[in-house]
Every structure is written in structure tokens, then in C-alpha cells.
């Protein structure tokens, strides 16, 4: 397994690779196999094993073996005893040795990680009861909504809103950079190029710079509840899958949580992020709402992330990693626009935050351990309403001053606290990019869970 894996990825099997395996649901596994082997490759593998089976079957049937043709050997009691000891010792030691091999060690470690994560439910009730948040109700003139959108595999390096790209794949966000109600942040990075490790930090107190455990941490949902909001979680990510557990644990603490993969009306169909728009109709405009939308974004295989009729670059149904990636970014841009407009018209939107869990690179194979900085740069923006700007004028000025500051998304929890304009015994203002007390710089920030410094990025984006 190690040899085959290394031949393909030029990297050994690691715990991160095992985490990725455990998080995969059947739909993602199917897409991965088709993306990497294609129908021809998979058909070739199936044909090989069928041929192997048929060859063995044919060889076995060439001559019928009967008992009288077999020479029966008898063993004495001593021989049987010795052989029994040898077999038992071999099986016992072999099982232990197998567990200690590199591949199995990583798998066991990944399993232990999820076991610890599941202790979240054990500690959560007490931790939530000890959480204090002020004010305990929004101060807006009428019921309002705050929206958090989590992107997937979107790299700001390849977005036209950030760079001079060949295709204008994010026209809405590029135009919103000129809007005084938007702040588009220039230097946001992920903490890990893998969904679960990145989001278990982004959504909780846990980050690269502290020693908090996920299962002991409070979440953005907890903060919003204590701040007087009804909480919603709508996801286009898969619900089933071991490595989704930490994210699912956070999501299930919301007052209402829903996954498109469980929607019977969408069974047998590709679920697109645009389908989340219908979920917003469930949000009551007469209440204060905190809504999290979890996109599928640009997750491989990108050709399946947008409706064929939406294709803007290249041809519909034609596989092209670069153009498919551009189309998926363009579709995310379109859905963000629709979410923003619907919430303004129907839900009295006061603030909206968008960031991606990590980036992607259509020019190279994705691997959690060997991500380059193009995959570590992520988009991030904040929208605030006119009422929000008037109520928190000084704070919004800080938002704008910080747009070129360096940041890693494992501190999104503090950004959300700041956006909600609360104080809490579980909120460190110096970790919030939106705060004047923000303490981090490019020189002190790290990525890849602390193993790489941002100063190693030799092509940092220029300030806007």
C-alpha cells in the first residue's frame, strides 16, 4: 500500500491521509476514483480481477482431485503441539506487527482523534452553561439576521476578485470590493489544507496558537445562542463520514440543522450549493437569526459542483481541471450574490461573513501534506448593513483598516464574536482580525498547523 501510494503521490501515507479516508462518504469516494482512474481505468481493474478469478477457476477444474490421489501425512502429538505453538505465536505476533506498521499506525491515530472529538458532547453542556455573553440580545431596531458562509477549496490565488486571472470567475465579489459596505481581506490563509482540521479550529476556540482541545471548546453557535439569536446550520457537505464528525458535532448544536444529502427530493441528483437558497425560506424574518451555510464550493471533482447549464468557461460536461475549477468558483460567486440579495430583501441582513476552509490548486494533485501556498491562500470578506455601520461606526472603521492585515482562518471564532459585537469570558479580542487589539503579523503567523510560517510564502499578494 505504501509503495502504490508513494508512486502516485510521491509522499508516504500519513495520519492526515487516514483522516481524509475516514471523512470520505460513498459519493466522494466514487468521485475520487473516477477523477483519478476514470471509467477506463476502473474498467481495466475490474477486468483484471475477473480474468484472474477465471484463470484460477479454470486451473482448479482441469483435474478433479479425489481423496485417493492425495497422500495423507500423519503427525505425532509432539509435532502437532509444536506446530500449534508456532501458528499461535505467528498469528499473535503478526497481528501486533501489522498494527504497528506505518499505514495502520496512521489509521489507528486517526481513529483515536475521532474518539477524542466525540467527547465534545460529554463536556459541551457544562461548558455552554458557564459561557457568559453580553449583550444577551441584538441591538438592531427590528429582528435581524447574521449569515456565515463557509466555502470549500476556494483559493484566492485563482480568483479574479484577487488576481489578474485569465477568466473573470468572481465578477460579483470583484465589484463588491468597490462597495463601502464590504471589506474584502487581502491576506487570509487557512490553518490546514484539509476541511476538518481547518474547520474544527475556525468554528471553535481551538487554534494553532493555543493548547485547547476541540472537545473542551465553545463554538460560534454557542456564542450566537447566548447573544440572543436563533441558530441555523444548512450544509451541502456530506453528513456521513468519520472525519466529518467534529464539524457535525458543532452543527448539531444549532437550533435547526439540515444537510442537503438527506433531502429526499434531491436523492439521485447532484446537490448544488444553489439548493441551499431554498433552505433560507425556513428562516423566520420575525426573529433574530444566526445562519451558517456550508458550501461544497470547489471540492473535487469540480465539474460536479455547478449545473452544466451554468458553464461559463469551456464546454458543458467536458472535463478540464482548470476550466472546471474556474466554473466552480464562478458558481460560488453567483450563489453568494443570491444569498446576499435574498437576506437583504427578506431577512433584514445586518452582517455576512464568507471564508473558505482551505484553497485548491487545479494544476496539481491535492494532498493534505504537500499543499503549496496557492492552496493555503483563501478568500474572506465581511458585509455590514448601513444600520450596522451607524451603530458600530468606530468598529467598522477598524474592519476597513485591517483589510490588508495577515490572518489565518483558525481564528474565525474570534472574528464572529467581534462581528456580533459581544463581550465574553470565552473571547480573546487580540485574536480577532476585526479588532484594534489584534496582535498577529505576517512574522508571527503560521499555517499547516504550525509547521510553516507565512513568511515562507515567497509570492505574497500585494496590498490593495
C-alpha positions in Angstrom: 0.0 0.0 0.0 2.8 2.4 0.9 4.6 1.7 -2.4 1.5 2.2 -4.5 0.5 5.4 -2.6 4.0 6.8 -2.8 4.2 6.0 -6.5 1.1 8.1 -7.1 1.5 11.0 -4.6 5.3 11.0 -4.1 4.6 11.1 -0.4 4.0 8.3 2.3 0.7 7.5 4.0 0.3 9.8 6.9 -2.3 10.5 9.7 -3.7 13.3 7.6 -4.2 10.9 4.7 -6.0 8.5 7.0 -8.2 11.3 8.3 -9.1 12.1 4.7 -10.0 8.4 4.1 -12.2 8.4 7.2 -14.0 11.5 6.2 -15.0 10.2 2.8 -18.5 9.2 2.2 -19.6 6.9 -0.7 -20.3 9.8 -3.0 -16.9 11.4 -2.5 -15.2 8.0 -2.9 -16.9 7.5 -6.2 -15.9 10.9 -7.5 -12.3 10.4 -6.3 -12.0 7.0 -8.1 -13.5 8.5 -11.3 -11.3 11.6 -11.1 -8.1 9.6 -10.6 -8.7 6.5 -12.7 -11.6 7.3 -15.0 -14.1 4.8 -16.3 -11.4 3.2 -18.5 -9.1 2.7 -15.6 -11.8 1.3 -13.3 -13.0 -1.0 -16.0 -9.4 -2.2 -16.5 -9.1 -3.0 -12.8 -12.4 -4.9 -12.8 -11.4 -6.8 -16.0 -8.1 -7.8 -14.4 -9.6 -9.3 -11.3 -12.3 -11.1 -13.3 -9.6 -12.5 -15.6 -7.5 -13.6 -12.5 -10.6 -15.3 -11.0 -11.5 -17.1 -14.2 -7.9 -18.3 -14.7 -7.8 -19.7 -11.2 -11.2 -21.3 -11.6 -10.1 -22.9 -14.9 -6.9 -24.2 -13.3 -8.8 -25.7 -10.4 -11.2 -27.5 -12.8 -8.5 -29.0 -15.0 -8.3 -32.2 -12.9 -10.7 -33.4 -10.3 -8.8 -34.2 -7.2 -10.1 -37.1 -5.2 -9.2 -38.4 -1.8 -7.4 -41.5 -3.1 -5.0 -39.3 -5.1 -3.9 -37.3 -2.1 -1.1 -38.6 0.0 -2.2 -38.3 3.6 0.6 -37.4 6.1 0.1 -38.1 9.8 1.7 -36.1 12.6 2.6 -37.2 16.0 1.4 -35.4 19.2 4.7 -33.6 19.6 4.6 -32.3 16.1 1.0 -31.1 16.5 1.9 -29.4 19.7 5.0 -27.6 18.2 3.1 -26.6 15.1 0.2 -25.2 17.3 2.6 -23.1 19.3 4.3 -21.8 16.1 0.9 -21.0 14.5 -0.4 -19.2 17.6 2.8 -17.3 18.0 2.9 -16.3 14.4 -0.7 -15.1 14.4 -0.4 -13.3 17.7 2.9 -11.5 16.8 1.7 -10.9 13.2 -1.4 -9.1 14.4 0.7 -6.9 16.7 3.2 -6.3 14.0 0.5 -5.4 11.5 -1.0 -2.8 13.8 2.5 -1.3 14.3 3.1 -0.8 10.6 3.2 2.7 9.3 -0.1 2.6 7.4 -2.0 1.0 10.3 -0.4 3.4 12.9 -1.8 6.4 11.0 -5.2 4.8 10.7 -5.3 4.0 14.4 -4.2 7.5 15.3 -6.9 9.0 13.1 -9.4 6.7 14.8 -8.2 7.9 18.2 -8.6 11.5 17.0 -12.3 11.0 16.3 -12.8 9.2 19.6 -11.5 12.2 21.4 -13.6 14.5 19.2 -16.8 12.7 20.2 -16.1 13.6 23.8 -17.4 17.1 22.8 -20.9 16.0 23.7 -19.7 15.0 27.2 -18.3 18.4 28.1 -20.5 20.7 25.9 -23.5 21.2 28.2 -21.4 22.3 31.2 -19.1 24.5 29.1 -22.1 26.2 27.5 -23.7 26.8 30.9 -20.5 28.5 32.1 -20.4 30.8 29.0 -21.3 34.4 29.5 -22.1 36.8 26.6 -23.1 40.5 26.7 -25.3 41.9 25.4 -27.7 38.9 25.5 -29.9 40.3 22.7 -29.2 42.1 19.4 -29.5 46.0 19.5 -30.9 46.4 16.0 -34.2 48.3 15.5 -36.0 45.2 14.4 -35.4 41.4 14.1 -32.2 40.8 12.1 -30.0 38.1 10.6 -26.3 37.4 10.6 -25.0 34.9 8.0 -21.8 33.0 7.9 -20.9 31.2 4.7 -18.2 28.5 4.7 -16.6 27.9 1.3 -14.8 24.8 0.2 -11.4 24.5 -1.7 -11.6 28.1 -2.9 -8.1 29.6 -3.5 -8.0 33.4 -3.6 -4.9 33.0 -5.8 -7.0 31.8 -8.6 -9.9 34.3 -8.2 -10.4 37.3 -10.4 -11.5 39.3 -7.4 -8.0 39.0 -6.1 -5.7 38.5 -9.1 -5.4 39.1 -12.8 -6.7 35.8 -13.9 -7.4 34.6 -17.4 -11.1 34.1 -16.7 -13.3 36.5 -14.7 -14.5 33.8 -12.3 -15.7 36.1 -9.4 -17.2 39.2 -11.0 -19.7 39.8 -8.2 -17.1 39.8 -5.5 -14.7 41.9 -7.7 -17.4 44.5 -8.0 -18.3 44.4 -4.3 -14.7 45.4 -3.4 -15.8 48.9 -4.5 -18.9 48.8 -2.2 -18.4 50.7 1.0 -20.5 48.1 2.9 -17.9 45.3 2.0 -14.4 44.6 3.3 -12.5 42.1 1.2 -9.5 40.8 3.1 -6.3 40.5 1.2 -4.1 38.2 3.2 -6.2 35.4 4.6 -4.7 31.9 4.9 -6.0 28.5 6.0 -4.6 26.8 9.1 -4.6 23.4 7.2 -5.3 22.3 3.7 -7.9 19.8 4.9 -11.5 20.5 5.8 -11.9 19.0 9.2 -8.7 20.2 10.9 -9.3 23.6 9.4 -12.9 24.0 10.4 -12.7 22.4 13.9 -10.4 25.4 14.6 -12.2 28.0 12.6 -15.6 27.3 14.3 -14.3 26.9 17.9 -11.9 28.5 20.4 -9.2 26.0 19.4 -6.5 27.3 17.1 -2.8 26.9 16.2 -1.7 29.3 18.9 -3.3 27.8 22.0 -3.5 24.3 23.6 -7.2 24.0 23.8 -8.8 20.7 22.8 -11.7 20.6 20.4 -13.9 18.6 22.8 -13.4 21.3 25.5 -14.0 24.3 23.2 -17.0 26.5 22.8 -18.3 27.3 19.3 -19.6 30.1 17.1 -23.1 28.5 17.5 -22.8 28.8 21.3 -21.8 32.4 21.1 -24.7 33.3 18.8 -27.2 31.5 21.1 -26.0 33.4 24.1 -26.2 36.6 22.1 -29.9 36.1 21.6 -30.0 34.5 18.1 -31.9 31.5 16.8 -29.3 29.4 15.1 -29.4 27.5 11.8 -27.0 25.2 10.0 -27.6 24.3 6.4 -25.0 22.2 4.7 -24.2 20.8 1.2 -21.4 18.7 2.7 -21.8 15.0 3.3 -23.3 14.1 6.7 -22.0 10.6 6.7 -18.2 10.1 7.2 -16.0 9.7 10.2 -13.9 12.8 9.6 -16.9 15.0 9.4 -17.7 14.2 13.0 -16.2 17.4 14.6 -18.0 19.6 12.1 -21.2 17.7 12.5 -20.9 17.9 16.3 -20.8 21.7 16.1 -23.6 21.8 13.5 -25.9 19.6 15.6 -25.8 22.1 18.5 -27.7 24.6 16.3 -31.5 25.0 16.9 -32.0 23.7 13.4 -29.5 21.7 11.4 -30.1 20.3 7.9 -28.0 18.5 5.2 -28.9 18.5 1.6 -27.7 14.9 1.3 -30.6 13.9 3.5 -33.2 15.7 1.4 -35.3 13.1 -0.3 -36.3 15.4 -3.1 -32.7 15.6 -4.2 -32.0 11.9 -4.0 -30.2 10.6 -7.1 -29.3 14.1 -8.2 -26.2 16.2 -7.7 -26.8 18.7 -4.9 -25.5 22.1 -5.8 -24.9 25.0 -3.4 -27.7 26.9 -5.1 -30.1 24.4 -3.5 -29.2 26.0 -0.1 -31.1 29.1 -1.2 -34.4 27.2 -0.6 -33.3 26.4 2.9 -33.2 30.1 3.7 -37.0 30.2 3.3 -37.2 28.3 6.6 -35.6 31.2 8.5 -38.2 33.3 10.2 -37.8 37.0 9.4 -39.7 37.9 12.6 -36.8 36.5 14.8 -33.1 37.3 15.3 -31.2 34.7 13.3 -27.7 33.4 13.0 -27.4 31.3 9.9 -24.4 29.1 8.8 -24.3 27.9 5.2 -21.7 25.3 4.4 -20.9 25.1 0.7 -19.5 22.3 -1.4 -17.7 25.0 -3.4 -14.8 23.8 -5.5 -14.4 20.4 -3.9 -13.0 17.8 -6.4 -14.4 16.8 -8.8 -15.2 20.4 -9.8 -17.2 19.5 -12.9 -19.9 18.3 -10.5 -20.1 21.5 -8.4 -22.2 23.5 -10.8 -25.1 22.9 -13.1 -24.0 22.1 -16.7 -26.1 25.0 -18.0 -24.2 27.4 -15.8 -20.9 26.6 -17.6 -19.1 29.9 -18.4 -15.7 28.7 -19.4 -15.2 25.8 -21.8 -17.9 23.4 -22.8 -20.6 21.8 -20.6 -19.9 18.2 -19.5 -16.3 18.5 -20.7 -13.6 17.5 -18.2 -10.9 20.1 -17.8 -9.4 20.6 -14.3 -8.6 24.3 -14.8 -11.8 25.4 -16.5 -14.0 23.2 -14.2 -12.3 24.9 -11.2 -13.0 28.4 -12.7 -16.6 27.4 -13.3 -17.0 26.2 -9.7 -15.6 29.5 -8.4 -17.9 31.4 -10.7 -20.9 29.4 -9.4 -19.9 30.1 -5.8 -19.7 33.8 -6.6 -23.2 33.6 -8.1 -24.7 31.8 -5.1 -23.0 34.2 -2.7 -24.7 37.0 -4.6 -28.1 35.3 -4.4 -27.7 34.6 -0.6 -26.7 38.2 0.0 -29.6 39.6 -2.0 -32.2 37.3 -0.6 -31.1 38.0 3.0 -31.2 41.8 2.4 -34.7 41.6 0.9 -36.3 39.0 3.2 -34.3 38.7 6.5 -33.0 42.2 7.3 -29.4 41.1 6.8 -27.1 43.1 9.2 -23.8 41.2 8.6 -22.4 38.5 6.4 -19.0 36.7 6.6 -17.6 34.5 3.9 -14.4 32.5 4.1 -13.1 29.2 2.7 -11.9 26.3 4.7 -8.8 25.9 2.5 -7.8 26.5 -1.1 -7.3 24.3 -4.0 -4.9 24.1 -7.0 -6.2 22.8 -10.3 -2.7 22.4 -11.6 -1.6 19.7 -9.1 -2.9 16.7 -7.3 -4.4 17.5 -4.0 -2.7 16.1 -0.9 -3.1 17.3 2.7 0.6 17.1 3.5 2.1 18.8 0.5 -0.1 21.8 -0.2 1.7 24.8 -1.6 0.8 28.4 -0.7 -1.5 28.7 -3.6 -3.7 26.2 -1.8 -3.2 27.9 1.5 -4.4 31.3 0.4 -8.2 31.7 1.0 -10.9 34.3 0.2 -12.6 36.2 3.0 -15.0 39.1 3.1 -17.3 40.9 5.6 -20.5 42.7 4.6 -22.3 45.1 7.0 -25.5 47.0 6.6 -26.0 50.7 6.8 -27.7 50.3 10.2 -24.7 48.2 11.4 -22.3 50.9 10.2 -24.2 53.6 12.1 -24.4 51.6 15.3 -20.8 50.4 15.3 -19.1 53.2 13.3 -15.7 53.0 15.1 -15.6 49.2 14.9 -16.4 49.2 11.2 -13.5 51.7 10.6 -11.2 49.1 12.2 -12.6 46.4 9.9 -11.5 48.5 6.9 -8.1 49.4 8.3 -7.4 45.7 8.8 -8.2 44.6 5.3 -4.5 44.2 4.4 -3.5 42.5 7.7 -2.3 38.9 7.7 -4.7 36.3 9.2 -5.2 32.6 9.5 -8.8 31.2 9.5 -8.4 29.2 12.7 -9.3 32.5 14.4 -12.6 32.9 12.7 -14.3 32.2 16.0 -13.0 35.5 17.4 -13.9 37.3 14.1 -17.5 36.1 14.6 -17.5 37.3 18.2 -16.3 40.7 17.0 -18.9 40.8 14.2 -21.6 40.0 16.8 -20.3 43.0 18.9 -20.2 41.0 22.1 -18.0 40.6 25.1 -17.5 37.2 26.7 -15.4 35.2 29.1 -14.5 33.0 26.1 -13.5 35.7 23.6 -9.9 37.0 23.2 -10.1 40.3 21.3 -6.4 40.1 20.4 -7.2 37.1 18.1 -9.8 39.0 16.1 -8.7 40.4 12.8 -11.6 42.9 13.1 -10.3 44.3 16.4 -7.8 47.1 17.0 -6.2 44.9 19.6 -5.3 42.2 17.0 -1.8 41.0 17.9 -0.7 38.9 15.0 1.6 39.8 12.0 2.9 38.0 9.0 6.0 37.2 11.0 4.1 35.6 13.9 1.5 33.6 11.9 1.8 30.0 10.8 -0.1 27.6 8.7 -0.2 23.8 8.2 -0.9 23.5 11.9 2.1 25.5 13.0 4.7 23.7 10.8 5.1 26.5 8.2 5.5 30.3 8.7 3.6 32.7 6.5 7.0 34.4 5.8 7.8 31.2 3.7 5.3 32.4 1.1 7.6 33.9 -1.5 4.7 35.3 -3.6 2.5 37.1 -1.0 -0.3 39.2 -2.6 0.3 42.9 -2.8 -1.8 45.1 -0.5 -5.0 46.6 -2.0 
